[in-house]
Amino acid sequence: METSVWIEWIVVVLLLIGSLFALVGSFGLWKLPDFFMRLHGPTKATTLGVGSLVMGSLIYFSTRGDGLSLHELLITLFLFITAPVSAQMLAKAAMHQRLKNIARTRGETWRQ
Amino acid sequence: MLYPVIMICLGIIGAAAILNTLRLFKGPDPPDRILALDTLYINAIALLILLGMRLDSDLFFEAALLIAVMGFIGTVAVAKHLLRGDIIE
């Protein structure tokens, strides 16, 4: 009884952290002024948000008595590998298209 | 305790998906729209994980993994198309 209550609290806290990080990432995507700042927001949703949700789900399914359940880790492993690649491809595409940026964004290497 | 929190988390990630959809329709340039689609499939993965916990089913993880693979391939293909005008050179 005691351990199951503790595990439920841990799962609840992980789920809330993950979904709040997903909301923060999407809010940054909606609110930030130019593309190179907007690229910064959703990476938090990818790594911390889905990572925390997957950890919560892993703990939840591992403590139901059916043994250890590790195949959720494949999702977060795949996302950790692919998120920097897609972000770099998007940044290269944006630099190639010479998108407008606001004056505070530094490092305009394609205009020098 | 757990099920109300799962419903709250589903609501929060639904709000995040609404913000992504607003950026998808508003976004002034093509890379903004690609980024919005990228974040949208990641939110779909989060929704599937939560739905799998809510329904006590293991089947949703395979679907989430498939969405991760296909979404990454789609993002890279469209970004490559913007970059080169061609996908497979």
N, CA and C atoms of all chains as a GROMACS GRO file, in nm:
protein
  603
    1MET      N    1   0.083  -0.120   0.000
    1MET     CA    2   0.000   0.000   0.000
    1MET      C    3   0.086   0.125   0.000
    2GLU      N    4   0.184   0.127   0.091
    2GLU     CA    5   0.269   0.247   0.102
    2GLU      C    6   0.347   0.271  -0.025
    3THR      N    7   0.414   0.163  -0.073
    3THR     CA    8   0.498   0.182  -0.192
    3THR      C    9   0.414   0.219  -0.313
    4SER      N   10   0.292   0.164  -0.325
    4SER     CA   11   0.212   0.196  -0.443
    4SER      C   12   0.169   0.342  -0.440
    5VAL      N   13   0.141   0.396  -0.320
    5VAL     CA   14   0.106   0.538  -0.310
    5VAL      C   15   0.224   0.625  -0.351
    6TRP      N   16   0.344   0.588  -0.304
    6TRP     CA   17   0.462   0.666  -0.342
    6TRP      C   18   0.485   0.661  -0.492
    7ILE      N   19   0.470   0.542  -0.551
    7ILE     CA   20   0.493   0.529  -0.695
    7ILE      C   21   0.390   0.610  -0.772
    8GLU      N   22   0.267   0.612  -0.723
    8GLU     CA   23   0.164   0.691  -0.791
    8GLU      C   24   0.198   0.840  -0.785
    9TRP      N   25   0.249   0.886  -0.669
    9TRP     CA   26   0.290   1.026  -0.660
    9TRP      C   27   0.402   1.057  -0.756
   10ILE      N   28   0.501   0.967  -0.767
   10ILE     CA   29   0.613   0.992  -0.859
   10ILE      C   30   0.562   1.000  -1.002
   11VAL      N   31   0.472   0.908  -1.039
   11VAL     CA   32   0.418   0.907  -1.176
   11VAL      C   33   0.341   1.036  -1.202
   12VAL      N   34   0.262   1.080  -1.104
   12VAL     CA   35   0.182   1.203  -1.121
   12VAL      C   36   0.273   1.324  -1.142
   13VAL      N   37   0.379   1.333  -1.059
   13VAL     CA   38   0.470   1.448  -1.072
   13VAL      C   39   0.541   1.446  -1.207
   14LEU      N   40   0.584   1.327  -1.252
   14LEU     CA   41   0.652   1.318  -1.383
   14LEU      C   42   0.557   1.356  -1.497
   15LEU      N   43   0.432   1.311  -1.488
   15LEU     CA   44   0.336   1.344  -1.594
   15LEU      C   45   0.310   1.493  -1.598
   16LEU      N   46   0.295   1.556  -1.480
   16LEU     CA   47   0.268   1.700  -1.479
   16LEU      C   48   0.387   1.778  -1.532
   17ILE      N   49   0.510   1.738  -1.493
   17ILE     CA   50   0.629   1.807  -1.543
   17ILE      C   51   0.637   1.796  -1.695
   18GLY      N   52   0.614   1.675  -1.746
   18GLY     CA   53   0.624   1.655  -1.890
   18GLY      C   54   0.523   1.736  -1.968
   19SER      N   55   0.398   1.734  -1.923
   19SER     CA   56   0.297   1.807  -2.002
   19SER      C   57   0.316   1.957  -1.988
   20LEU      N   58   0.363   2.004  -1.871
   20LEU     CA   59   0.388   2.148  -1.859
   20LEU      C   60   0.504   2.191  -1.949
   21PHE      N   61   0.607   2.106  -1.963
   21PHE     CA   62   0.715   2.142  -2.055
   21PHE      C   63   0.667   2.141  -2.199
   22ALA      N   64   0.578   2.049  -2.233
   22ALA     CA   65   0.522   2.050  -2.370
   22ALA      C   66   0.444   2.178  -2.394
   23LEU      N   67   0.369   2.224  -2.293
   23LEU     CA   68   0.293   2.348  -2.309
   23LEU      C   69   0.387   2.468  -2.322
   24VAL      N   70   0.497   2.468  -2.242
   24VAL     CA   71   0.592   2.579  -2.250
   24VAL      C   72   0.658   2.585  -2.388
   25GLY      N   73   0.693   2.467  -2.442
   25GLY     CA   74   0.753   2.465  -2.575
   25GLY      C   75   0.659   2.516  -2.681
   26SER      N   76   0.533   2.477  -2.675
   26SER     CA   77   0.438   2.524  -2.775
   26SER      C   78   0.406   2.671  -2.757
   27PHE      N   79   0.406   2.718  -2.632
   27PHE     CA   80   0.383   2.860  -2.608
   27PHE      C   81   0.497   2.943  -2.665
   28GLY      N   82   0.621   2.892  -2.650
   28GLY     CA   83   0.735   2.960  -2.711
   28GLY      C   84   0.725   2.960  -2.862
   29LEU      N   85   0.679   2.850  -2.920
   29LEU     CA   86   0.662   2.845  -3.065
   29LEU      C   87   0.559   2.947  -3.111
   30TRP      N   88   0.458   2.972  -3.029
   30TRP     CA   89   0.353   3.064  -3.070
   30TRP      C   90   0.392   3.208  -3.045
   31LYS      N   91   0.475   3.234  -2.943
   31LYS     CA   92   0.492   3.371  -2.894
   31LYS      C   93   0.620   3.436  -2.942
   32LEU      N   94   0.728   3.360  -2.963
   32LEU     CA   95   0.857   3.423  -2.988
   32LEU      C   96   0.859   3.493  -3.124
   33PRO      N   97   0.940   3.600  -3.139
   33PRO     CA   98   0.921   3.689  -3.253
   33PRO      C   99   0.974   3.640  -3.387
   34ASP      N  100   1.089   3.573  -3.394
   34ASP     CA  101   1.132   3.531  -3.527
   34ASP      C  102   1.170   3.384  -3.528
   35PHE      N  103   1.200   3.333  -3.649
   35PHE     CA  104   1.211   3.188  -3.663
   35PHE      C  105   1.324   3.130  -3.581
   36PHE      N  106   1.438   3.202  -3.577
   36PHE     CA  107   1.554   3.146  -3.509
   36PHE      C  108   1.535   3.142  -3.358
   37MET      N  109   1.445   3.226  -3.305
   37MET     CA  110   1.407   3.211  -3.164
   37MET      C  111   1.303   3.101  -3.149
   38ARG      N  112   1.212   3.090  -3.247
   38ARG     CA  113   1.106   2.990  -3.236
   38ARG      C  114   1.162   2.848  -3.241
   39LEU      N  115   1.276   2.833  -3.308
   39LEU     CA  116   1.338   2.701  -3.315
   39LEU      C  117   1.383   2.653  -3.177
   40HIS      N  118   1.405   2.749  -3.086
   40HIS     CA  119   1.454   2.716  -2.953
   40HIS      C  120   1.346   2.655  -2.865
   41GLY      N  121   1.220   2.695  -2.886
   41GLY     CA  122   1.116   2.652  -2.794
   41GLY      C  123   1.083   2.504  -2.797
   42PRO      N  124   1.048   2.448  -2.911
   42PRO     CA  125   0.998   2.310  -2.911
   42PRO      C  126   1.102   2.203  -2.878
   43THR      N  127   1.230   2.238  -2.873
   43THR     CA  128   1.327   2.136  -2.832
   43THR      C  129   1.305   2.096  -2.687
   44LYS      N  130   1.257   2.191  -2.606
   44LYS     CA  131   1.225   2.156  -2.466
   44LYS      C  132   1.108   2.058  -2.462
   45ALA      N  133   1.009   2.082  -2.546
   45ALA     CA  134   0.896   1.989  -2.551
   45ALA      C  135   0.941   1.851  -2.594
   46THR      N  136   1.038   1.845  -2.686
   46THR     CA  137   1.083   1.714  -2.734
   46THR      C  138   1.158   1.640  -2.626
   47THR      N  139   1.263   1.702  -2.569
   47THR     CA  140   1.349   1.626  -2.480
   47THR      C  141   1.288   1.612  -2.342
   48LEU      N  142   1.264   1.725  -2.274
   48LEU     CA  143   1.217   1.714  -2.136
   48LEU      C  144   1.071   1.671  -2.127
   49GLY      N  145   0.986   1.725  -2.217
   49GLY     CA  146   0.844   1.693  -2.209
   49GLY      C  147   0.815   1.547  -2.235
   50VAL      N  148   0.850   1.500  -2.356
   50VAL     CA  149   0.822   1.361  -2.388
   50VAL      C  150   0.910   1.269  -2.304
   51GLY      N  151   1.031   1.314  -2.268
   51GLY     CA  152   1.116   1.232  -2.181
   51GLY      C  153   1.052   1.207  -2.046
   52SER      N  154   0.996   1.312  -1.984
   52SER     CA  155   0.932   1.292  -1.855
   52SER      C  156   0.806   1.208  -1.866
   53LEU      N  157   0.729   1.229  -1.974
   53LEU     CA  158   0.608   1.147  -1.991
   53LEU      C  159   0.644   1.000  -2.007
   54VAL      N  160   0.750   0.974  -2.085
   54VAL     CA  161   0.790   0.835  -2.106
   54VAL      C  162   0.843   0.773  -1.978
   55MET      N  163   0.916   0.852  -1.896
   55MET     CA  164   0.964   0.797  -1.769
   55MET      C  165   0.846   0.765  -1.677
   56GLY      N  166   0.746   0.854  -1.672
   56GLY     CA  167   0.628   0.827  -1.590
   56GLY      C  168   0.555   0.702  -1.635
   57SER      N  169   0.539   0.689  -1.767
   57SER     CA  170   0.470   0.570  -1.819
   57SER      C  171   0.550   0.444  -1.796
   58LEU      N  172   0.684   0.456  -1.803
   58LEU     CA  173   0.769   0.339  -1.777
   58LEU      C  174   0.757   0.293  -1.633
   59ILE      N  175   0.756   0.389  -1.539
   59ILE     CA  176   0.740   0.351  -1.398
   59ILE      C  177   0.602   0.291  -1.375
   60TYR      N  178   0.500   0.351  -1.439
   60TYR     CA  179   0.364   0.302  -1.418
   60TYR      C  180   0.347   0.159  -1.469
   61PHE      N  181   0.399   0.131  -1.591
   61PHE     CA  182   0.381  -0.003  -1.646
   61PHE      C  183   0.476  -0.104  -1.585
   62SER      N  184   0.589  -0.057  -1.526
   62SER     CA  185   0.682  -0.152  -1.466
   62SER      C  186   0.637  -0.198  -1.329
   63THR      N  187   0.554  -0.121  -1.261
   63THR     CA  188   0.515  -0.156  -1.124
   63THR      C  189   0.374  -0.213  -1.117
   64ARG      N  190   0.322  -0.262  -1.230
   64ARG     CA  191   0.190  -0.324  -1.226
   64ARG      C  192   0.198  -0.474  -1.203
   65GLY      N  193   0.322  -0.527  -1.197
   65GLY     CA  194   0.335  -0.669  -1.169
   65GLY      C  195   0.361  -0.755  -1.290
   66ASP      N  196   0.370  -0.691  -1.408
   66ASP     CA  197   0.396  -0.768  -1.529
   66ASP      C  198   0.544  -0.770  -1.563
   67GLY      N  199   0.629  -0.733  -1.470
   67GLY     CA  200   0.772  -0.728  -1.497
   67GLY      C  201   0.812  -0.594  -1.554
   68LEU      N  202   0.943  -0.584  -1.578
   68LEU     CA  203   0.998  -0.458  -1.624
   68LEU      C  204   0.953  -0.430  -1.768
   69SER      N  205   0.917  -0.305  -1.793
   69SER     CA  206   0.868  -0.271  -1.927
   69SER      C  207   0.956  -0.158  -1.981
   70LEU      N  208   1.046  -0.194  -2.070
   70LEU     CA  209   1.146  -0.097  -2.114
   70LEU      C  210   1.128  -0.049  -2.256
   71HIS      N  211   1.025  -0.099  -2.327
   71HIS     CA  212   1.022  -0.062  -2.468
   71HIS      C  213   0.972   0.080  -2.490
   72GLU      N  214   0.924   0.149  -2.384
   72GLU     CA  215   0.896   0.292  -2.399
   72GLU      C  216   1.023   0.374  -2.420
   73LEU      N  217   1.134   0.320  -2.367
   73LEU     CA  218   1.260   0.393  -2.379
   73LEU      C  219   1.302   0.412  -2.524
   74LEU      N  220   1.254   0.322  -2.613
   74LEU     CA  221   1.288   0.336  -2.755
   74LEU      C  222   1.238   0.469  -2.810
   75ILE      N  223   1.118   0.511  -2.766
   75ILE     CA  224   1.061   0.637  -2.817
   75ILE      C  225   1.151   0.753  -2.780
   76THR      N  226   1.186   0.764  -2.651
   76THR     CA  227   1.264   0.880  -2.609
   76THR      C  228   1.408   0.871  -2.662
   77LEU      N  229   1.459   0.749  -2.679
   77LEU     CA  230   1.593   0.736  -2.739
   77LEU      C  231   1.591   0.785  -2.883
   78PHE      N  232   1.488   0.743  -2.957
   78PHE     CA  233   1.477   0.786  -3.097
   78PHE      C  234   1.459   0.938  -3.106
   79LEU      N  235   1.378   0.995  -3.015
   79LEU     CA  236   1.358   1.140  -3.020
   79LEU      C  237   1.486   1.214  -2.983
   80PHE      N  238   1.562   1.160  -2.887
   80PHE     CA  239   1.688   1.226  -2.850
   80PHE      C  240   1.787   1.222  -2.966
   81ILE      N  241   1.782   1.116  -3.046
   81ILE     CA  242   1.874   1.111  -3.160
   81ILE      C  243   1.828   1.203  -3.271
   82THR      N  244   1.697   1.204  -3.300
   82THR     CA  245   1.652   1.272  -3.422
   82THR      C  246   1.621   1.420  -3.403
   83ALA      N  247   1.596   1.466  -3.281
   83ALA     CA  248   1.558   1.607  -3.264
   83ALA      C  249   1.669   1.704  -3.306
   84PRO      N  250   1.798   1.683  -3.271
   84PRO     CA  251   1.900   1.776  -3.318
   84PRO      C  252   1.916   1.773  -3.469
   85VAL      N  253   1.898   1.656  -3.530
   85VAL     CA  254   1.914   1.646  -3.676
   85VAL      C  255   1.808   1.728  -3.747
   86SER      N  256   1.681   1.713  -3.702
   86SER     CA  257   1.576   1.788  -3.771
   86SER      C  258   1.588   1.937  -3.741
   87ALA      N  259   1.632   1.975  -3.619
   87ALA     CA  260   1.649   2.117  -3.590
   87ALA      C  261   1.759   2.177  -3.676
   88GLN      N  262   1.866   2.100  -3.698
   88GLN     CA  263   1.974   2.152  -3.782
   88GLN      C  264   1.930   2.163  -3.926
   89MET      N  265   1.852   2.065  -3.975
   89MET     CA  266   1.802   2.076  -4.112
   89MET      C  267   1.711   2.197  -4.127
   90LEU      N  268   1.625   2.224  -4.026
   90LEU     CA  269   1.536   2.339  -4.035
   90LEU      C  270   1.613   2.469  -4.030
   91ALA      N  271   1.718   2.476  -3.946
   91ALA     CA  272   1.798   2.599  -3.939
   91ALA      C  273   1.870   2.623  -4.071
   92LYS      N  274   1.921   2.514  -4.132
   92LYS     CA  275   1.988   2.530  -4.261
   92LYS      C  276   1.890   2.576  -4.368
   93ALA      N  277   1.768   2.522  -4.366
   93ALA     CA  278   1.668   2.565  -4.464
   93ALA      C  279   1.632   2.711  -4.444
   94ALA      N  280   1.620   2.754  -4.317
   94ALA     CA  281   1.585   2.893  -4.290
   94ALA      C  282   1.698   2.986  -4.333
   95MET      N  283   1.824   2.946  -4.311
   95MET     CA  284   1.936   3.029  -4.353
   95MET      C  285   1.945   3.034  -4.504
   96HIS      N  286   1.911   2.922  -4.567
   96HIS     CA  287   1.914   2.918  -4.713
   96HIS      C  288   1.808   3.009  -4.773
   97GLN      N  289   1.693   3.017  -4.707
   97GLN     CA  290   1.586   3.103  -4.757
   97GLN      C  291   1.601   3.247  -4.712
   98ARG      N  292   1.701   3.277  -4.629
   98ARG     CA  293   1.729   3.412  -4.579
   98ARG      C  294   1.605   3.475  -4.516
   99LEU      N  295   1.553   3.405  -4.415
   99LEU     CA  296   1.436   3.457  -4.346
   99LEU      C  297   1.472   3.584  -4.271
  100LYS      N  298   1.371   3.668  -4.254
  100LYS     CA  299   1.392   3.792  -4.178
  100LYS      C  300   1.407   3.759  -4.030
  101ASN      N  301   1.500   3.828  -3.963
  101ASN     CA  302   1.508   3.815  -3.818
  101ASN      C  303   1.502   3.954  -3.756
  102ILE      N  304   1.468   3.957  -3.627
  102ILE     CA  305   1.464   4.086  -3.561
  102ILE      C  306   1.605   4.125  -3.520
  103ALA      N  307   1.622   4.251  -3.476
  103ALA     CA  308   1.757   4.304  -3.456
  103ALA      C  309   1.828   4.239  -3.340
  104ARG      N  310   1.754   4.180  -3.245
  104ARG     CA  311   1.821   4.122  -3.129
  104ARG      C  312   1.885   3.988  -3.160
  105THR      N  313   1.843   3.921  -3.265
  105THR     CA  314   1.899   3.791  -3.298
  105THR      C  315   2.039   3.807  -3.352
  106ARG      N  316   2.137   3.744  -3.285
  106ARG     CA  317   2.276   3.765  -3.324
  106ARG      C  318   2.323   3.653  -3.415
  107GLY      N  319   2.441   3.673  -3.474
  107GLY     CA  320   2.505   3.568  -3.549
  107GLY      C  321   2.450   3.550  -3.688
  108GLU      N  322   2.439   3.659  -3.765
  108GLU     CA  323   2.386   3.646  -3.901
  108GLU      C  324   2.501   3.611  -3.995
  109THR      N  325   2.542   3.486  -3.988
  109THR     CA  326   2.662   3.450  -4.064
  109THR      C  327   2.638   3.451  -4.214
  110TRP      N  328   2.513   3.439  -4.256
  110TRP     CA  329   2.488   3.433  -4.400
  110TRP      C  330   2.481   3.572  -4.463
  111ARG      N  331   2.495   3.679  -4.382
  111ARG     CA  332   2.492   3.813  -4.440
  111ARG      C  333   2.628   3.879  -4.437
  112GLN      N  334   2.731   3.809  -4.388
  112GLN     CA  335   2.861   3.874  -4.378
  112GLN      C  336   2.940   3.856  -4.507
  113MET      N  337  -0.662   0.921  -0.807
  113MET     CA  338  -0.556   1.021  -0.810
  113MET      C  339  -0.490   1.026  -0.947
  114LEU      N  340  -0.462   0.908  -1.003
  114LEU     CA  341  -0.386   0.906  -1.129
  114LEU      C  342  -0.473   0.945  -1.248
  115TYR      N  343  -0.597   0.896  -1.251
  115TYR     CA  344  -0.678   0.921  -1.370
  115TYR      C  345  -0.716   1.068  -1.388
  116PRO      N  346  -0.754   1.144  -1.282
  116PRO     CA  347  -0.778   1.287  -1.304
  116PRO      C  348  -0.654   1.360  -1.352
  117VAL      N  349  -0.535   1.321  -1.300
  117VAL     CA  350  -0.412   1.386  -1.346
  117VAL      C  351  -0.386   1.356  -1.492
  118ILE      N  352  -0.417   1.231  -1.535
  118ILE     CA  353  -0.399   1.199  -1.677
  118ILE      C  354  -0.494   1.283  -1.762
  119MET      N  355  -0.616   1.305  -1.714
  119MET     CA  356  -0.708   1.389  -1.792
  119MET      C  357  -0.658   1.534  -1.796
  120ILE      N  358  -0.603   1.584  -1.684
  120ILE     CA  359  -0.549   1.721  -1.683
  120ILE      C  360  -0.432   1.731  -1.781
  121CYS      N  361  -0.345   1.629  -1.782
  121CYS     CA  362  -0.230   1.632  -1.873
  121CYS      C  363  -0.276   1.625  -2.018
  122LEU      N  364  -0.382   1.548  -2.045
  122LEU     CA  365  -0.437   1.545  -2.181
  122LEU      C  366  -0.487   1.683  -2.221
  123GLY      N  367  -0.550   1.754  -2.125
  123GLY     CA  368  -0.596   1.890  -2.156
  123GLY      C  369  -0.482   1.985  -2.183
  124ILE      N  370  -0.374   1.975  -2.103
  124ILE     CA  371  -0.260   2.065  -2.121
  124ILE      C  372  -0.196   2.041  -2.257
  125ILE      N  373  -0.178   1.913  -2.293
  125ILE     CA  374  -0.113   1.886  -2.423
  125ILE      C  375  -0.207   1.918  -2.537
  126GLY      N  376  -0.338   1.909  -2.515
  126GLY     CA  377  -0.431   1.957  -2.617
  126GLY      C  378  -0.420   2.106  -2.639
  127ALA      N  379  -0.401   2.182  -2.529
  127ALA     CA  380  -0.379   2.327  -2.544
  127ALA      C  381  -0.250   2.355  -2.620
  128ALA      N  382  -0.145   2.276  -2.593
  128ALA     CA  383  -0.020   2.292  -2.666
  128ALA      C  384  -0.040   2.264  -2.814
  129ALA      N  385  -0.121   2.162  -2.845
  129ALA     CA  386  -0.146   2.130  -2.986
  129ALA      C  387  -0.226   2.241  -3.053
  130ILE      N  388  -0.315   2.308  -2.977
  130ILE     CA  389  -0.389   2.421  -3.035
  130ILE      C  390  -0.294   2.536  -3.067
  131LEU      N  391  -0.198   2.563  -2.977
  131LEU     CA  392  -0.099   2.668  -3.005
  131LEU      C  393  -0.017   2.634  -3.129
  132ASN      N  394   0.022   2.505  -3.142
  132ASN     CA  395   0.098   2.465  -3.261
  132ASN      C  396   0.015   2.485  -3.387
  133THR      N  397  -0.114   2.454  -3.379
  133THR     CA  398  -0.198   2.468  -3.498
  133THR      C  399  -0.214   2.615  -3.536
  134LEU      N  400  -0.221   2.703  -3.434
  134LEU     CA  401  -0.225   2.846  -3.464
  134LEU      C  402  -0.099   2.890  -3.537
  135ARG      N  403   0.017   2.840  -3.490
  135ARG     CA  404   0.141   2.876  -3.559
  135ARG      C  405   0.146   2.815  -3.698
  136LEU      N  406   0.088   2.697  -3.712
  136LEU     CA  407   0.087   2.632  -3.844
  136LEU      C  408   0.007   2.714  -3.944
  137PHE      N  409  -0.105   2.774  -3.900
  137PHE     CA  410  -0.184   2.853  -3.993
  137PHE      C  411  -0.127   2.993  -4.010
  138LYS      N  412  -0.062   3.047  -3.903
  138LYS     CA  413  -0.020   3.186  -3.907
  138LYS      C  414   0.118   3.201  -3.968
  139GLY      N  415   0.207   3.102  -3.938
  139GLY     CA  416   0.348   3.112  -3.965
  139GLY      C  417   0.384   3.175  -4.098
  140PRO      N  418   0.462   3.282  -4.099
  140PRO     CA  419   0.478   3.357  -4.224
  140PRO      C  420   0.559   3.282  -4.329
  141ASP      N  421   0.649   3.194  -4.289
  141ASP     CA  422   0.739   3.131  -4.387
  141ASP      C  423   0.725   2.980  -4.380
  142PRO      N  424   0.770   2.910  -4.484
  142PRO     CA  425   0.763   2.763  -4.481
  142PRO      C  426   0.838   2.697  -4.366
  143PRO      N  427   0.959   2.742  -4.324
  143PRO     CA  428   1.020   2.673  -4.210
  143PRO      C  429   0.941   2.684  -4.081
  144ASP      N  430   0.864   2.794  -4.064
  144ASP     CA  431   0.778   2.801  -3.946
  144ASP      C  432   0.672   2.692  -3.948
  145ARG      N  433   0.616   2.670  -4.066
  145ARG     CA  434   0.510   2.568  -4.074
  145ARG      C  435   0.568   2.428  -4.053
  146ILE      N  436   0.690   2.406  -4.106
  146ILE     CA  437   0.752   2.274  -4.083
  146ILE      C  438   0.780   2.253  -3.935
  147LEU      N  439   0.825   2.360  -3.868
  147LEU     CA  440   0.853   2.349  -3.725
  147LEU      C  441   0.725   2.323  -3.647
  148ALA      N  442   0.616   2.388  -3.688
  148ALA     CA  443   0.488   2.365  -3.621
  148ALA      C  444   0.442   2.220  -3.641
  149LEU      N  445   0.460   2.166  -3.761
  149LEU     CA  446   0.422   2.026  -3.784
  149LEU      C  447   0.509   1.932  -3.702
  150ASP      N  448   0.638   1.964  -3.692
  150ASP     CA  449   0.731   1.883  -3.613
  150ASP      C  450   0.687   1.877  -3.467
  151THR      N  451   0.654   1.994  -3.411
  151THR     CA  452   0.608   1.997  -3.272
  151THR      C  453   0.473   1.929  -3.256
  152LEU      N  454   0.392   1.936  -3.362
  152LEU     CA  455   0.260   1.873  -3.355
  152LEU      C  456   0.271   1.721  -3.348
  153TYR      N  457   0.366   1.662  -3.423
  153TYR     CA  458   0.375   1.516  -3.412
  153TYR      C  459   0.435   1.474  -3.280
  154ILE      N  460   0.522   1.560  -3.222
  154ILE     CA  461   0.574   1.527  -3.089
  154ILE      C  462   0.463   1.533  -2.986
  155ASN      N  463   0.371   1.631  -3.000
  155ASN     CA  464   0.257   1.634  -2.910
  155ASN      C  465   0.165   1.515  -2.932
  156ALA      N  466   0.157   1.467  -3.055
  156ALA     CA  467   0.076   1.347  -3.080
  156ALA      C  468   0.135   1.226  -3.009
  157ILE      N  469   0.271   1.218  -3.007
  157ILE     CA  470   0.336   1.109  -2.933
  157ILE      C  471   0.301   1.117  -2.784
  158ALA      N  472   0.306   1.241  -2.729
  158ALA     CA  473   0.274   1.257  -2.587
  158ALA      C  474   0.129   1.219  -2.560
  159LEU      N  475   0.038   1.257  -2.650
  159LEU     CA  476  -0.103   1.219  -2.632
  159LEU      C  477  -0.122   1.068  -2.638
  160LEU      N  478  -0.047   1.002  -2.726
  160LEU     CA  479  -0.061   0.856  -2.735
  160LEU      C  480  -0.008   0.787  -2.611
  161ILE      N  481   0.103   0.839  -2.554
  161ILE     CA  482   0.156   0.779  -2.431
  161ILE      C  483   0.054   0.793  -2.318
  162LEU      N  484  -0.004   0.914  -2.306
  162LEU     CA  485  -0.104   0.934  -2.200
  162LEU      C  486  -0.228   0.847  -2.222
  163LEU      N  487  -0.269   0.833  -2.349
  163LEU     CA  488  -0.386   0.749  -2.377
  163LEU      C  489  -0.358   0.603  -2.346
  164GLY      N  490  -0.233   0.559  -2.372
  164GLY     CA  491  -0.196   0.423  -2.337
  164GLY      C  492  -0.201   0.399  -2.188
  165MET      N  493  -0.161   0.500  -2.108
  165MET     CA  494  -0.172   0.484  -1.963
  165MET      C  495  -0.317   0.485  -1.919
  166ARG      N  496  -0.400   0.569  -1.984
  166ARG     CA  497  -0.540   0.579  -1.942
  166ARG      C  498  -0.616   0.451  -1.971
  167LEU      N  499  -0.586   0.390  -2.086
  167LEU     CA  500  -0.659   0.269  -2.125
  167LEU      C  501  -0.589   0.141  -2.084
  168ASP      N  502  -0.474   0.152  -2.013
  168ASP     CA  503  -0.399   0.035  -1.965
  168ASP      C  504  -0.362  -0.059  -2.078
  169SER      N  505  -0.312  -0.002  -2.187
  169SER     CA  506  -0.282  -0.086  -2.303
  169SER      C  507  -0.140  -0.061  -2.349
  170ASP      N  508  -0.073  -0.167  -2.391
  170ASP     CA  509   0.064  -0.156  -2.441
  170ASP      C  510   0.070  -0.125  -2.590
  171LEU      N  511  -0.044  -0.133  -2.657
  171LEU     CA  512  -0.043  -0.124  -2.804
  171LEU      C  513  -0.004   0.014  -2.853
  172PHE      N  514  -0.026   0.117  -2.769
  172PHE     CA  515  -0.008   0.253  -2.818
  172PHE      C  516   0.138   0.292  -2.834
  173PHE      N  517   0.228   0.214  -2.770
  173PHE     CA  518   0.369   0.253  -2.781
  173PHE      C  519   0.424   0.224  -2.919
  174GLU      N  520   0.378   0.116  -2.980
  174GLU     CA  521   0.423   0.089  -3.116
  174GLU      C  522   0.373   0.198  -3.210
  175ALA      N  523   0.248   0.242  -3.189
  175ALA     CA  524   0.195   0.350  -3.272
  175ALA      C  525   0.276   0.478  -3.252
  176ALA      N  526   0.313   0.508  -3.124
  176ALA     CA  527   0.392   0.628  -3.097
  176ALA      C  528   0.529   0.618  -3.162
  177LEU      N  529   0.587   0.499  -3.161
  177LEU     CA  530   0.719   0.481  -3.224
  177LEU      C  531   0.709   0.500  -3.375
  178LEU      N  532   0.601   0.448  -3.434
  178LEU     CA  533   0.582   0.467  -3.578
  178LEU      C  534   0.564   0.614  -3.612
  179ILE      N  535   0.488   0.687  -3.527
  179ILE     CA  536   0.468   0.830  -3.552
  179ILE      C  537   0.601   0.904  -3.541
  180ALA      N  538   0.687   0.863  -3.446
  180ALA     CA  539   0.817   0.928  -3.432
  180ALA      C  540   0.901   0.909  -3.557
  181VAL      N  541   0.906   0.784  -3.607
  181VAL     CA  542   0.989   0.757  -3.726
  181VAL      C  543   0.937   0.832  -3.847
  182MET      N  544   0.804   0.821  -3.872
  182MET     CA  545   0.748   0.884  -3.992
  182MET      C  546   0.755   1.036  -3.983
  183GLY      N  547   0.736   1.091  -3.862
  183GLY     CA  548   0.743   1.237  -3.849
  183GLY      C  549   0.883   1.288  -3.873
  184PHE      N  550   0.983   1.216  -3.823
  184PHE     CA  551   1.122   1.259  -3.848
  184PHE      C  552   1.154   1.254  -3.997
  185ILE      N  553   1.112   1.146  -4.062
  185ILE     CA  554   1.140   1.135  -4.205
  185ILE      C  555   1.070   1.246  -4.282
  186GLY      N  556   0.945   1.278  -4.243
  186GLY     CA  557   0.873   1.385  -4.310
  186GLY      C  558   0.939   1.521  -4.292
  187THR      N  559   0.981   1.550  -4.167
  187THR     CA  560   1.047   1.677  -4.141
  187THR      C  561   1.175   1.691  -4.221
  188VAL      N  562   1.257   1.586  -4.221
  188VAL     CA  563   1.383   1.592  -4.294
  188VAL      C  564   1.358   1.603  -4.444
  189ALA      N  565   1.255   1.533  -4.495
  189ALA     CA  566   1.228   1.540  -4.638
  189ALA      C  567   1.185   1.679  -4.680
  190VAL      N  568   1.096   1.741  -4.602
  190VAL     CA  569   1.048   1.874  -4.643
  190VAL      C  570   1.157   1.979  -4.626
  191ALA      N  571   1.238   1.967  -4.519
  191ALA     CA  572   1.348   2.062  -4.501
  191ALA      C  573   1.450   2.047  -4.613
  192LYS      N  574   1.475   1.924  -4.653
  192LYS     CA  575   1.568   1.900  -4.763
  192LYS      C  576   1.512   1.955  -4.894
  193HIS      N  577   1.381   1.944  -4.910
  193HIS     CA  578   1.320   1.999  -5.030
  193HIS      C  579   1.332   2.151  -5.033
  194LEU      N  580   1.318   2.217  -4.916
  194LEU     CA  581   1.338   2.362  -4.912
  194LEU      C  582   1.484   2.398  -4.940
  195LEU      N  583   1.573   2.312  -4.893
  195LEU     CA  584   1.715   2.345  -4.902
  195LEU      C  585   1.768   2.325  -5.043
  196ARG      N  586   1.725   2.219  -5.109
  196ARG     CA  587   1.786   2.184  -5.237
  196ARG      C  588   1.690   2.192  -5.355
  197GLY      N  589   1.560   2.192  -5.328
  197GLY     CA  590   1.465   2.181  -5.438
  197GLY      C  591   1.447   2.038  -5.483
  198ASP      N  592   1.507   1.944  -5.408
  198ASP     CA  593   1.501   1.803  -5.444
  198ASP      C  594   1.521   1.724  -5.316
  199ILE      N  595   1.468   1.602  -5.312
  199ILE     CA  596   1.479   1.526  -5.187
  199ILE      C  597   1.588   1.421  -5.198
  200ILE      N  598   1.583   1.338  -5.301
  200ILE     CA  599   1.686   1.235  -5.320
  200ILE      C  600   1.771   1.277  -5.438
  201GLU      N  601   1.898   1.307  -5.409
  201GLU     CA  602   1.983   1.359  -5.516
  201GLU      C  603   2.066   1.246  -5.573
   0.00000   0.00000   0.00000
